[in-house]
């Protein structure tokens, strides 16, 4: 009888260990998938910064979803759709030269990625009806991106308002 009790106890311990091990494997797999997704998403944001530095608009926005929404700093209407976002940034790149992102820091939490970058550039060409002043700007900005499951950017939020740049270069708002 005592042999049977020991055998039964041993079987129960193995079952608990097996379930516990399966649970750990599932948690580990989930964590590995999240880390892999975060690494991929961080690389996408770094490529966007590198695209800006190269003033290559197509490279900068190659990983934007077609239905992406750019909320900018939240002070105006959001830009809806990749084409609309790209058009807006083309206007910016046409007016501002020597765009450069430095001191790049990128952090990720699942499908959310934050970049903290020091941006600089020079207002070299007319913007709308305003003539360029040739003045430069330098701002620190935090951008927040949301990704879909395919690694495409579906949302962008900027912390620094454009008025900070406008003030430095002499744009009349």
N, C-alpha and C positions, 0 to 999 in steps of 0.2 A: 504494500500500500504506500509506503513512504517513497518507493521508487517511482510509482505512478504520480505522486504529488510533485516530486522533483521534476519529472518529465513535463508535467502540465505547466509548472512554474517557468521552466526553461522555454517552453513554446510561447508562453505569454510574453516573456521578456523579448524574445526574438521578434514577435509581432510588433511590439511597441518600438523597438529599435528600427524595424523596417519602415513603419509609418513615419517615425521621426526623421529617418534618413531621406525618405521620399519628400517630406515637407521641406527639409533643408535643400534638397536638389531643386525643387520648384522655386524656392526663394532665391537660390543662387542663380538659376537660369533667368529669372525675372530681373534680378539685379544686373546680370551680364548684358541682357538685352537693353536695359535702360542706359547702362554705361556706354554701350556701343552706339546707341541712338544719340546720346549726348555728345560723344566724340565726333560723330558725323555732323551733327548740327553745328558744333563749334567750328568745324572746318569750313562749313558753308558760310558762316558769318565772317571768318577770316578771309575767305576768298572774295566776299563782298567788299571788305575794306581794301584788299589788294586791287580789286577792280577800280575802286574810287581812286586809289593812288596812281593807277595807270591811266586814269581818266578814260576808262573803257566801260561804257555804260552797259553794253551787252554782257560783258563778263561780270560786272557788278550785280546784275539782276537776273542772271541765268537760272538761279534756283528759286525765283519767285513763282508762286502759283499763279495761274491765269486769273483766279478770282481773289487774289490778295487784296487786303485793305491796309492802306497806310494812314494811320491816325495822326501822323506828325506829332506835334506837341499837344494836340487835343484842343487847341484854341480855335480851330476852324473846321470846316467840313472835311471828312476823311476822303482820301483818294481811293476810288474803288476800281479794281482790276489792274492787272500787271501793266497793260498798255498805258493806262492813265498815269500810273506811278512813274513809269519810264519816261513818258513825255514831260512830266514835271521836272524830273532830274536832268533831262537833256537841256531844258531851259536853264537850269542852275549851272550845269557844266559849260554851257555856251557863254554865260556871263562871268563865271569865276574860273580862273586858271590856277595852276599850281596847287590843286587840292591835294592835301596830304593828311593822312591819319597816322599819328605816332602814339607811342606809349599805350599800345593796344592791350587791353585786359579783357578776357572773355570767360564767362562763367555760364554753366548750363544746369538746368534742373528739369529733366525730362524733355518735354517739347518746348520749353521756354529757354531762351538764350539771351544773355545780357552782354553788351560790349560797352566798355568804358574807354573812350578814345579822345585824344587831343587832336582836334581838326584845325587846319589852317588853309588859307587860300587868299587869292587876290581878286578883287573886282576889276576885271580887265575889259569887259565889253558891256554895252548897254543891256539893261534889264527892263523890258517893257519900254516905257518912254523915258526912263531915267538914264542919263549918261554915266558911264563908269567913272569912278574917282581915282582908280589905281591904288586905292588903300587896301591893306591886308586885314584879315581877321585871324583870331586864334581863340578857340573855345574848347572847353571840355564838355563832352556830351556822353550821355548814356542812352543807348538804343536798346530796346527790348523787342525781341522777335519771338513769334509763336510759329511752330512747325507742325505740318501734318505728318501722318505716319509714313509718307513717302520721302520725307526730307525736304519738302518744299516750304518756303516761307509763306504763311497765310496772313500774318499780321505784323505790322511794325509800329512801334511807339517810340517817339523821341522825347527826351526830357528837356533839352535845351530849346527854347523858342527861337525862331528865325530872327526875331527882333533884336536879339543879342548880336548876331552877325550884322544886321542892318545898321545898328547903332555904330559899330566899329568901323564900317566902311562908308557910312554916310548916305545910306538909302533912306529916302523919306517914306515913312510908312503912312 
